Amino acid sequence: MAGDLKRSLTIAGHRTSLSLEPEFWTALQAEASRRNQSVAALVSEIDQSRGGRNLSSAIRVWLLAAAAARPN
C-alpha cells in the first residue's frame, strides 16, 4: 500500500516484515513506551491473541481498543 512503512521485527523467534501506516507505527511505539516494553514485545503479545486476522489488521484493531480503553 502507498504510504505504508515496512519494518522487520523478530516475533517468537521468527523474523517477519510488517507494513503499517506511519500513524499506526507512531501509536504502536507510544503504546509500547507506556507499557515499558519494546515494540517487538508488544507485537508479540498482539500476535498471540490475533486469532485469524492478519498481523497488521490485528495491530490496528488492538491499538483502537487500547485508545478506547484509556480514560479521557
Backbone as XML, in Angstrom:
<?xml version="1.0"?>
<chain id="A" units="angstrom">
  <residue number="1" name="MET">
    <atom name="N" x="0.835" y="-1.189" z="0.000"/>
    <atom name="CA" x="0.000" y="0.000" z="0.000"/>
    <atom name="C" x="0.873" y="1.243" z="0.000"/>
  </residue>
  <residue number="2" name="ALA">
    <atom name="N" x="0.444" y="2.245" z="-0.702"/>
    <atom name="CA" x="1.181" y="3.501" z="-0.726"/>
    <atom name="C" x="1.105" y="4.159" z="0.638"/>
  </residue>
  <residue number="3" name="GLY">
    <atom name="N" x="2.208" y="4.680" z="1.098"/>
    <atom name="CA" x="2.225" y="5.375" z="2.369"/>
    <atom name="C" x="2.537" y="4.479" z="3.554"/>
  </residue>
  <residue number="4" name="ASP">
    <atom name="N" x="2.472" y="3.170" z="3.370"/>
    <atom name="CA" x="2.792" y="2.255" z="4.458"/>
    <atom name="C" x="4.299" y="2.220" z="4.663"/>
  </residue>
  <residue number="5" name="LEU">
    <atom name="N" x="4.681" y="2.000" z="5.913"/>
    <atom name="CA" x="6.080" y="1.787" z="6.239"/>
    <atom name="C" x="6.254" y="0.321" z="6.567"/>
  </residue>
  <residue number="6" name="LYS">
    <atom name="N" x="7.243" y="-0.296" z="5.972"/>
    <atom name="CA" x="7.508" y="-1.711" z="6.210"/>
    <atom name="C" x="8.721" y="-1.817" z="7.115"/>
  </residue>
  <residue number="7" name="ARG">
    <atom name="N" x="8.569" y="-2.572" z="8.195"/>
    <atom name="CA" x="9.666" y="-2.781" z="9.134"/>
    <atom name="C" x="9.771" y="-4.261" z="9.431"/>
  </residue>
  <residue number="8" name="SER">
    <atom name="N" x="10.968" y="-4.693" z="9.767"/>
    <atom name="CA" x="11.204" y="-6.081" z="10.137"/>
    <atom name="C" x="11.328" y="-6.191" z="11.644"/>
  </residue>
  <residue number="9" name="LEU">
    <atom name="N" x="10.695" y="-7.217" z="12.196"/>
    <atom name="CA" x="10.730" y="-7.481" z="13.626"/>
    <atom name="C" x="10.969" y="-8.967" z="13.839"/>
  </residue>
  <residue number="10" name="THR">
    <atom name="N" x="11.489" y="-9.299" z="15.005"/>
    <atom name="CA" x="11.592" y="-10.701" z="15.393"/>
    <atom name="C" x="10.497" y="-10.969" z="16.403"/>
  </residue>
  <residue number="11" name="ILE">
    <atom name="N" x="9.611" y="-11.902" z="16.056"/>
    <atom name="CA" x="8.478" y="-12.248" z="16.903"/>
    <atom name="C" x="8.495" y="-13.755" z="17.111"/>
  </residue>
  <residue number="12" name="ALA">
    <atom name="N" x="8.491" y="-14.155" z="18.367"/>
    <atom name="CA" x="8.517" y="-15.578" z="18.722"/>
    <atom name="C" x="9.664" y="-16.300" z="18.016"/>
  </residue>
  <residue number="13" name="GLY">
    <atom name="N" x="10.794" y="-15.625" z="17.935"/>
    <atom name="CA" x="11.974" y="-16.230" z="17.341"/>
    <atom name="C" x="12.008" y="-16.242" z="15.827"/>
  </residue>
  <residue number="14" name="HIS">
    <atom name="N" x="11.004" y="-15.641" z="15.182"/>
    <atom name="CA" x="10.947" y="-15.610" z="13.722"/>
    <atom name="C" x="10.984" y="-14.172" z="13.231"/>
  </residue>
  <residue number="15" name="ARG">
    <atom name="N" x="11.745" y="-13.959" z="12.190"/>
    <atom name="CA" x="11.824" y="-12.630" z="11.576"/>
    <atom name="C" x="10.604" y="-12.461" z="10.682"/>
  </residue>
  <residue number="16" name="THR">
    <atom name="N" x="9.936" y="-11.315" z="10.796"/>
    <atom name="CA" x="8.777" y="-11.040" z="9.956"/>
    <atom name="C" x="8.781" y="-9.578" z="9.552"/>
  </residue>
  <residue number="17" name="SER">
    <atom name="N" x="8.173" y="-9.283" z="8.435"/>
    <atom name="CA" x="8.021" y="-7.902" z="7.978"/>
    <atom name="C" x="6.590" y="-7.476" z="8.227"/>
  </residue>
  <residue number="18" name="LEU">
    <atom name="N" x="6.438" y="-6.231" z="8.620"/>
    <atom name="CA" x="5.140" y="-5.705" z="8.982"/>
    <atom name="C" x="4.962" y="-4.351" z="8.325"/>
  </residue>
  <residue number="19" name="SER">
    <atom name="N" x="3.834" y="-4.168" z="7.638"/>
    <atom name="CA" x="3.525" y="-2.897" z="6.982"/>
    <atom name="C" x="2.371" y="-2.220" z="7.704"/>
  </residue>
  <residue number="20" name="LEU">
    <atom name="N" x="2.611" y="-1.001" z="8.140"/>
    <atom name="CA" x="1.586" y="-0.177" z="8.770"/>
    <atom name="C" x="1.745" y="1.260" z="8.291"/>
  </residue>
  <residue number="21" name="GLU">
    <atom name="N" x="0.668" y="2.003" z="8.334"/>
    <atom name="CA" x="0.737" y="3.427" z="8.040"/>
    <atom name="C" x="1.570" y="4.109" z="9.129"/>
  </residue>
  <residue number="22" name="PRO">
    <atom name="N" x="2.233" y="5.223" z="8.783"/>
    <atom name="CA" x="3.092" y="5.901" z="9.763"/>
    <atom name="C" x="2.376" y="6.231" z="11.075"/>
  </residue>
  <residue number="23" name="GLU">
    <atom name="N" x="1.109" y="6.599" z="11.003"/>
    <atom name="CA" x="0.360" y="6.942" z="12.210"/>
    <atom name="C" x="0.216" y="5.738" z="13.150"/>
  </residue>
  <residue number="24" name="PHE">
    <atom name="N" x="0.060" y="4.559" z="12.580"/>
    <atom name="CA" x="-0.043" y="3.360" z="13.411"/>
    <atom name="C" x="1.300" y="2.976" z="14.004"/>
  </residue>
  <residue number="25" name="TRP">
    <atom name="N" x="2.393" y="3.192" z="13.258"/>
    <atom name="CA" x="3.716" y="2.945" z="13.837"/>
    <atom name="C" x="3.937" y="3.867" z="15.028"/>
  </residue>
  <residue number="26" name="THR">
    <atom name="N" x="3.552" y="5.132" z="14.885"/>
    <atom name="CA" x="3.710" y="6.097" z="15.979"/>
    <atom name="C" x="2.887" y="5.669" z="17.187"/>
  </residue>
  <residue number="27" name="ALA">
    <atom name="N" x="1.628" y="5.264" z="16.960"/>
    <atom name="CA" x="0.760" y="4.819" z="18.050"/>
    <atom name="C" x="1.311" y="3.550" z="18.700"/>
  </residue>
  <residue number="28" name="LEU">
    <atom name="N" x="1.832" y="2.641" z="17.906"/>
    <atom name="CA" x="2.392" y="1.394" z="18.424"/>
    <atom name="C" x="3.616" y="1.679" z="19.299"/>
  </residue>
  <residue number="29" name="GLN">
    <atom name="N" x="4.484" y="2.563" z="18.833"/>
    <atom name="CA" x="5.667" y="2.933" z="19.611"/>
    <atom name="C" x="5.274" y="3.611" z="20.918"/>
  </residue>
  <residue number="30" name="ALA">
    <atom name="N" x="4.260" y="4.482" z="20.866"/>
    <atom name="CA" x="3.800" y="5.171" z="22.076"/>
    <atom name="C" x="3.206" y="4.184" z="23.070"/>
  </residue>
  <residue number="31" name="GLU">
    <atom name="N" x="2.424" y="3.241" z="22.589"/>
    <atom name="CA" x="1.802" y="2.249" z="23.479"/>
    <atom name="C" x="2.860" y="1.338" z="24.090"/>
  </residue>
  <residue number="32" name="ALA">
    <atom name="N" x="3.834" y="0.936" z="23.304"/>
    <atom name="CA" x="4.927" y="0.115" z="23.844"/>
    <atom name="C" x="5.669" y="0.891" z="24.927"/>
  </residue>
  <residue number="33" name="SER">
    <atom name="N" x="5.909" y="2.161" z="24.702"/>
    <atom name="CA" x="6.582" y="3.003" z="25.692"/>
    <atom name="C" x="5.756" y="3.120" z="26.972"/>
  </residue>
  <residue number="34" name="ARG">
    <atom name="N" x="4.440" y="3.304" z="26.825"/>
    <atom name="CA" x="3.552" y="3.367" z="28.000"/>
    <atom name="C" x="3.640" y="2.096" z="28.835"/>
  </residue>
  <residue number="35" name="ARG">
    <atom name="N" x="3.842" y="0.978" z="28.156"/>
    <atom name="CA" x="3.880" y="-0.330" z="28.824"/>
    <atom name="C" x="5.303" y="-0.736" z="29.210"/>
  </residue>
  <residue number="36" name="ASN">
    <atom name="N" x="6.260" y="0.150" z="28.955"/>
    <atom name="CA" x="7.673" y="-0.122" z="29.255"/>
    <atom name="C" x="8.169" y="-1.404" z="28.599"/>
  </residue>
  <residue number="37" name="GLN">
    <atom name="N" x="7.846" y="-1.542" z="27.306"/>
    <atom name="CA" x="8.330" y="-2.705" z="26.579"/>
    <atom name="C" x="8.711" y="-2.295" z="25.164"/>
  </residue>
  <residue number="38" name="SER">
    <atom name="N" x="9.406" y="-3.162" z="24.502"/>
    <atom name="CA" x="9.794" y="-2.886" z="23.122"/>
    <atom name="C" x="8.590" y="-3.060" z="22.199"/>
  </residue>
  <residue number="39" name="VAL">
    <atom name="N" x="8.692" y="-2.484" z="21.024"/>
    <atom name="CA" x="7.652" y="-2.664" z="20.013"/>
    <atom name="C" x="7.537" y="-4.144" z="19.666"/>
  </residue>
  <residue number="40" name="ALA">
    <atom name="N" x="8.660" y="-4.824" z="19.523"/>
    <atom name="CA" x="8.632" y="-6.253" z="19.180"/>
    <atom name="C" x="7.915" y="-7.062" z="20.258"/>
  </residue>
  <residue number="41" name="ALA">
    <atom name="N" x="8.127" y="-6.735" z="21.530"/>
    <atom name="CA" x="7.460" y="-7.462" z="22.610"/>
    <atom name="C" x="5.953" y="-7.224" z="22.569"/>
  </residue>
  <residue number="42" name="LEU">
    <atom name="N" x="5.537" y="-5.984" z="22.324"/>
    <atom name="CA" x="4.110" y="-5.686" z="22.237"/>
    <atom name="C" x="3.484" y="-6.381" z="21.031"/>
  </residue>
  <residue number="43" name="VAL">
    <atom name="N" x="4.151" y="-6.336" z="19.903"/>
    <atom name="CA" x="3.637" y="-7.004" z="18.705"/>
    <atom name="C" x="3.534" y="-8.506" z="18.950"/>
  </residue>
  <residue number="44" name="SER">
    <atom name="N" x="4.473" y="-9.067" z="19.676"/>
    <atom name="CA" x="4.421" y="-10.495" z="20.005"/>
    <atom name="C" x="3.173" y="-10.813" z="20.830"/>
  </residue>
  <residue number="45" name="GLU">
    <atom name="N" x="2.836" y="-9.960" z="21.796"/>
    <atom name="CA" x="1.619" y="-10.155" z="22.587"/>
    <atom name="C" x="0.374" y="-10.096" z="21.701"/>
  </residue>
  <residue number="46" name="ILE">
    <atom name="N" x="0.339" y="-9.100" z="20.829"/>
    <atom name="CA" x="-0.801" y="-8.953" z="19.918"/>
    <atom name="C" x="-0.889" y="-10.167" z="19.004"/>
  </residue>
  <residue number="47" name="ASP">
    <atom name="N" x="0.255" y="-10.625" z="18.525"/>
    <atom name="CA" x="0.304" y="-11.785" z="17.630"/>
    <atom name="C" x="-0.305" y="-13.020" z="18.285"/>
  </residue>
  <residue number="48" name="GLN">
    <atom name="N" x="-0.040" y="-13.216" z="19.559"/>
    <atom name="CA" x="-0.523" y="-14.401" z="20.268"/>
    <atom name="C" x="-2.041" y="-14.419" z="20.423"/>
  </residue>
  <residue number="49" name="SER">
    <atom name="N" x="-2.679" y="-13.253" z="20.335"/>
    <atom name="CA" x="-4.124" y="-13.203" z="20.564"/>
    <atom name="C" x="-4.912" y="-12.754" z="19.338"/>
  </residue>
  <residue number="50" name="ARG">
    <atom name="N" x="-4.298" y="-12.802" z="18.183"/>
    <atom name="CA" x="-4.944" y="-12.223" z="16.998"/>
    <atom name="C" x="-5.961" y="-13.114" z="16.311"/>
  </residue>
  <residue number="51" name="GLY">
    <atom name="N" x="-6.011" y="-14.376" z="16.661"/>
    <atom name="CA" x="-6.960" y="-15.272" z="16.009"/>
    <atom name="C" x="-6.633" y="-15.402" z="14.533"/>
  </residue>
  <residue number="52" name="GLY">
    <atom name="N" x="-7.636" y="-15.288" z="13.676"/>
    <atom name="CA" x="-7.443" y="-15.466" z="12.242"/>
    <atom name="C" x="-7.079" y="-14.207" z="11.481"/>
  </residue>
  <residue number="53" name="ARG">
    <atom name="N" x="-7.000" y="-13.069" z="12.173"/>
    <atom name="CA" x="-6.660" y="-11.808" z="11.494"/>
    <atom name="C" x="-5.208" y="-11.791" z="11.056"/>
  </residue>
  <residue number="54" name="ASN">
    <atom name="N" x="-4.933" y="-11.060" z="9.978"/>
    <atom name="CA" x="-3.527" y="-10.869" z="9.647"/>
    <atom name="C" x="-2.932" y="-9.921" z="10.687"/>
  </residue>
  <residue number="55" name="LEU">
    <atom name="N" x="-1.634" y="-9.955" z="10.844"/>
    <atom name="CA" x="-0.981" y="-9.247" z="11.935"/>
    <atom name="C" x="-1.176" y="-7.743" z="11.849"/>
  </residue>
  <residue number="56" name="SER">
    <atom name="N" x="-1.054" y="-7.158" z="10.672"/>
    <atom name="CA" x="-1.229" y="-5.707" z="10.540"/>
    <atom name="C" x="-2.631" y="-5.288" z="10.981"/>
  </residue>
  <residue number="57" name="SER">
    <atom name="N" x="-3.637" y="-6.017" z="10.556"/>
    <atom name="CA" x="-5.016" y="-5.712" z="10.957"/>
    <atom name="C" x="-5.196" y="-5.881" z="12.455"/>
  </residue>
  <residue number="58" name="ALA">
    <atom name="N" x="-4.633" y="-6.942" z="13.010"/>
    <atom name="CA" x="-4.742" y="-7.186" z="14.450"/>
    <atom name="C" x="-4.116" y="-6.049" z="15.245"/>
  </residue>
  <residue number="59" name="ILE">
    <atom name="N" x="-3.010" y="-5.519" z="14.773"/>
    <atom name="CA" x="-2.360" y="-4.403" z="15.462"/>
    <atom name="C" x="-3.241" y="-3.163" z="15.406"/>
  </residue>
  <residue number="60" name="ARG">
    <atom name="N" x="-3.810" y="-2.877" z="14.253"/>
    <atom name="CA" x="-4.688" y="-1.701" z="14.135"/>
    <atom name="C" x="-5.882" y="-1.810" z="15.076"/>
  </residue>
  <residue number="61" name="VAL">
    <atom name="N" x="-6.518" y="-2.987" z="15.103"/>
    <atom name="CA" x="-7.680" y="-3.198" z="15.973"/>
    <atom name="C" x="-7.260" y="-3.107" z="17.436"/>
  </residue>
  <residue number="62" name="TRP">
    <atom name="N" x="-6.137" y="-3.688" z="17.798"/>
    <atom name="CA" x="-5.649" y="-3.648" z="19.166"/>
    <atom name="C" x="-5.388" y="-2.205" z="19.595"/>
  </residue>
  <residue number="63" name="LEU">
    <atom name="N" x="-4.754" y="-1.419" z="18.716"/>
    <atom name="CA" x="-4.477" y="-0.015" z="19.047"/>
    <atom name="C" x="-5.762" y="0.783" z="19.227"/>
  </residue>
  <residue number="64" name="LEU">
    <atom name="N" x="-6.757" y="0.505" z="18.405"/>
    <atom name="CA" x="-8.054" y="1.178" z="18.548"/>
    <atom name="C" x="-8.672" y="0.837" z="19.909"/>
  </residue>
  <residue number="65" name="ALA">
    <atom name="N" x="-8.651" y="-0.426" z="20.285"/>
    <atom name="CA" x="-9.203" y="-0.842" z="21.564"/>
    <atom name="C" x="-8.417" y="-0.237" z="22.735"/>
  </residue>
  <residue number="66" name="ALA">
    <atom name="N" x="-7.112" y="-0.182" z="22.612"/>
    <atom name="CA" x="-6.273" y="0.408" z="23.677"/>
    <atom name="C" x="-6.596" y="1.895" z="23.846"/>
  </residue>
  <residue number="67" name="ALA">
    <atom name="N" x="-6.784" y="2.595" z="22.729"/>
    <atom name="CA" x="-7.116" y="4.019" z="22.799"/>
    <atom name="C" x="-8.488" y="4.224" z="23.434"/>
  </residue>
  <residue number="68" name="ALA">
    <atom name="N" x="-9.434" y="3.377" z="23.081"/>
    <atom name="CA" x="-10.788" y="3.490" z="23.631"/>
    <atom name="C" x="-10.822" y="3.175" z="25.120"/>
  </residue>
  <residue number="69" name="ALA">
    <atom name="N" x="-9.925" y="2.325" z="25.578"/>
    <atom name="CA" x="-9.899" y="1.924" z="26.986"/>
    <atom name="C" x="-9.227" y="2.955" z="27.885"/>
  </residue>
  <residue number="70" name="ARG">
    <atom name="N" x="-8.439" y="3.861" z="27.306"/>
    <atom name="CA" x="-7.764" y="4.870" z="28.113"/>
    <atom name="C" x="-8.762" y="5.926" z="28.574"/>
  </residue>
  <residue number="71" name="PRO">
    <atom name="N" x="-8.653" y="6.352" z="29.831"/>
    <atom name="CA" x="-9.560" y="7.416" z="30.303"/>
    <atom name="C" x="-9.303" y="8.716" z="29.538"/>
  </residue>
  <residue number="72" name="ASN">
    <atom name="N" x="-10.349" y="9.474" z="29.395"/>
    <atom name="CA" x="-10.235" y="10.756" z="28.653"/>
    <atom name="C" x="-9.420" y="11.745" z="29.381"/>
  </residue>
</chain>
